[in-house]
Amino acid sequence: MDANRAELLDALQQRLQYDFHDLSLLDTALTHASYVKGDGRACAHNERLEFLGDAVVELCVSEYLYKNYPDMDEGLMTRARALAVYERALHQIALSLALGEALLLSRGEERSGGREKPSILADAMEAVIGAVYLDGGLDAAARLILRFAAKSISEAATGVASKDYKTMLQEHVQQRRLGAIEYVFTGSSGPDHKKLFFMRVEVNGRAIGEGEGGSKQEAGQRAAKMALEALTNAD
């Protein structure tokens, strides 16, 4: 590894907030297959690390959802995880880290704009996570993932849950012609960095569900879930 390459990787380590014991792992994670196969170079590329990183990401996101969303069922957790780790989300993380600057690509891939391609950047991001896992273990990989993806995971979880339960409640109420649904914000509590919001859902003017959460959306989702359960049990 020449001095320029080492300097580039060192700058990326600072952005990752992780120092590799074995810097060659990071180098391999950023080596696209085209660089090896297309130009006949005798070095490893990142496809195996990408495979490993994909599994690590799924495990870490699954654990985060399990611990932080105790009321979320398996189906919703699966959908939230898929939203949080799909190509676009990983691409955005890679862009925030300027991962493209450190990629090794074939001349052809370079000319075709490979450094900006979402698929290449997303795959490289997974490979970097796989490299961190091998270098520092699962805890190090989890810290990296959550450092850059916790917000998007939470947004995915809240969005999926909110959409599903509110939609199901709407359909239930419409099918049975029970009246109009209204979500009422009833207040909040706690410090700004850990605030809880409270929502109530009413059907035809009658309160049938209440919920709390870290956002109004999450609180509304939980209120809708409670209301749907109450109406279903009453059928």
Sequence and secondary structure as in RCSB ss.txt:
>XXXX:A:sequence
MDANRAELLDALQQRLQYDFHDLSLLDTALTHASYVKGDGRACAHNERLEFLGDAVVELCVSEYLYKNYPDMDEG
LMTRARALAVYERALHQIALSLALGEALLLSRGEERSGGREKPSILADAMEAVIGAVYLDGGLDAAARLILRFAA
KSISEAATGVASKDYKTMLQEHVQQRRLGAIEYVFTGSSGPDHKKLFFMRVEVNGRAIGEGEGGSKQEAGQRAAK
MALEALTNAD
>XXXX:A:secstr
  HHHHHHHHHHHHHHT   SSHHHHHHHTB HHHHHTTT SS  SHHHHHHHHHHHHHHHHHHHHHH TT  HH
HHHHHHHHHHSHHHHHHHHHHTTGGGG B  HHHHHTTGGG HHHHHHHHHHHHHHHHHHH HHHHHHHHHHHHH
HHHHHHHHHHHHHHHHHHHHHHHHHTT   EEEEEEEEES GGG EEEEEEEETTEEEEEEEESSHHHHHHHHHH
HHHHHHHHH 
